[in-house]
Amino acid sequence: MFGLLGPNGAGKTTTVEILEGYRRRDAGEVEVLGVDPQRAGRDWRERLGVVLQSSSLYPGLTVHESLRVFAGYYASPRDPDEVMSIVGLEEKRDARVRTLSGGQQRRLDLGLALIGDPELIFLDEPTTGFDPGARRAAWDTVRGLRELGKTILLTTHYLDEAEQLADRVAVLRDGAIVRAGSPSELTGGTVETEIRFRRNGSEHVERTLTPTKRLHELTADALARGEELEALEVRRPTLEDVYLELTGE
Amino acid sequence: MRLFAHELRTEQLLFWRNREAAFFTFFLPIIFFLIFGSIYGNNRITGIRGAAFLEAGMIGYGVASTTFAGLAITMTIRRESGVLKRIRATPLPPATYLVAVLASTFVVFLIESALIIAIGRLLFSVALPDRVGSLLVALVLGAACFAAMGLGMTALVRSAEGSSAVVNFVYLPMAIVSGTFFSPQHYPAFLRAIADVLPLTYFTKLTRDVMVRHHHLWSDGGAIAVVLLWGALGLAGAIRGFRWQPREG
């Protein structure tokens, strides 16, 4: 699972739309599943699942009917009942789409993206607007997809979502990738570690790329003077710090 | 072909499931036929019985409401809700999809026409049309041209919310001015001038000539030409302005 992270307007959706074949690129080469999306045909779309940024469903159909309709577009679809259980909508089998909650509609969106049994799934901000409980439930579903062996490209502006779900993350800013790696790589090494302590009642904050050395110096000084560094804290940056630094917010 | 049949079934399901749309596009012409047929069915209009005049007129009204207004509203809503975009990401070829959508509205219109003719025979004692071949060709020709205009119309409508307002604003006055309910003979000159360029005037004339006056379809070359010309304009508009993606996306 690959996470594309960035603030609003960074170019996440544009990037995904180029990969999905909706948008023409201005320059460069693009290959998805070994094919240029601009020239891709039916065979390519058989292997692709797409969840758009907003729900796109037929309000008058039931959950099961929606899945059956979209199953009919693929040469070898998954069983609608099986997909319903993957996205946790078995109990809503015969409910009209318009009666579903926002979270349930989003799960159906995901189900429709899965119905063709794709190799690659695009998830564009799948949990935007969810309450915390619904987000956790959606994350579990998405984790389940990974266990099915699917490659997933997730775009999100939620850091915790990327941290929770993605194996690799790229941070996008003004249409360019400013940093890429696993969440732990992004938060390790390359970014300064923060050291905080209080001395004589005033707060000291330092950032350093060599925290071991710097900490040794600070504590050696303090010991030499017989002082205690009050409220000493050494903090590795979170993905959030990295993100805020990279996106300049 | 399998995909076409699947999509045609889907479109029929979607149409009949959507009660409001089915009422406005399908039943309204039938209801107007019942009401106005009761009011002036036995009067004489332009030398023919009111009921016979109205029967052909309501088929004209029906072509405008199902294949033009209904199609334009449905496709605008689908575009803005992202359904068209989602369908574009499936292996269903866009041409197959559009042809199935059009075929489905033709089916609805043909059922409606058959019902109107049956009601005319049973309740208002209007003779059944004898030029069945000519009538069928006229209906399909009209349906195709008005559907092309309907698709072209979607380019002029920006939002799903506005679609029924804009489309009704266009087609209801058109239906009245074009002489589907009353003969334009006694209209003021400026209304007759408008009626003289509207496609529905000519389609209604065509069906009336075939159904009531027993004309052969091809004896009305001028009317056919005007309907075709409008259809071509609609098609050009559709090719230029039809979009799969929402306006704001």
Contacts between the chains, C-beta under 8 A, distances in Angstrom:
chain1	res1	chain2	res2	distance
A	20	B	89	6.3
A	21	B	89	7.8
A	22	B	85	7.1
A	22	B	88	7.2
A	22	B	89	7.9
A	22	B	245	6.7
A	42	B	91	4.3
A	42	B	93	6.6
A	43	B	91	7.7
A	45	B	89	6.4
A	45	B	90	6.0
A	45	B	91	4.4
A	46	B	91	5.0
A	48	B	89	6.6
A	50	B	86	6.8
A	50	B	89	4.2
A	52	B	82	5.2
A	52	B	85	6.2
A	52	B	86	6.2
A	53	B	249	7.5
A	54	B	81	8.0
A	54	B	82	5.7
A	54	B	249	7.9
A	55	B	81	8.0
A	55	B	82	7.4
A	56	B	81	5.6
A	56	B	82	3.1
A	56	B	83	5.0
A	56	B	85	6.4
A	56	B	86	4.5
A	57	B	81	7.6
A	57	B	83	7.3
A	58	B	14	6.1
A	58	B	83	6.7
A	60	B	14	6.5
A	60	B	17	4.2
A	60	B	18	5.1
A	61	B	13	7.4
A	61	B	14	7.2
A	61	B	17	6.8
A	65	B	13	7.2
A	69	B	6	8.0
A	69	B	10	5.0
A	69	B	13	7.9
A	70	B	90	6.7
A	72	B	3	7.4
A	72	B	6	4.1
A	72	B	7	7.7
A	72	B	10	7.3
A	73	B	3	6.9
A	73	B	6	7.6
A	73	B	87	7.8
A	73	B	90	4.2
A	73	B	91	5.6
A	73	B	92	4.4
A	74	B	90	7.2
A	74	B	91	6.0
A	75	B	91	7.1
A	112	B	86	7.2
A	116	B	90	7.0
A	116	B	91	7.4
